[in-house]
């Protein structure tokens, strides 16, 4: 009986010694994986932001084209130029509003937990899903921001011809954590499979 107990204890020690390196490896991989998820989220946000800014510039180009078409109409040209001199000009505006953000969001195809916002200085003009940072963000540098009780990863880019407005893409930190948790779970299952 004593001999069986000694063998059992020995087997438990061997099992424990086998689990220690697996546990350390799991912890290390899980930590790296979490960092990689933030980097991956930043890269995806950068791609979404770049696409949204490109789409915004397409809207501006279309507005310019419409303005030139209107200005080229004979009745408008006569009103704007007058007899021998220019008396005005035709301007076409692209409103920075909820409708624009909605269109940009659809065109870009934002990911789960993502939102777009327009900021101008210290205030947020409009946002999708009611998510907007309450401070000015540095351009082209991902950062964490609080919106209400939630934390988001945010990335901003200036908009051309928009008087200092910036387009911001935000991703919920909870969504990033969920992605990292899924990866940790897969790593943990792989570690258990190595033991079995």
ABEGO torsion letter per residue (X at the ends): XAAAAAAAAAAAAAAAAAAAAAAAAAAAAAAAAAAAAAAAAAAAAAAAAAAAAAAAAAAAAAAAAAAAAAAABAAAAAAAAEBGBBABBBBBBBBBBAAAAAAAAAAAGBBBGBBBBBBBEABBABBBGGBBBABBBBBGBBBBBBBEABBBBBBBBBBBGAGGBBBBBBBBAAAAAAAAAAAAAAAAAAAAAAAX
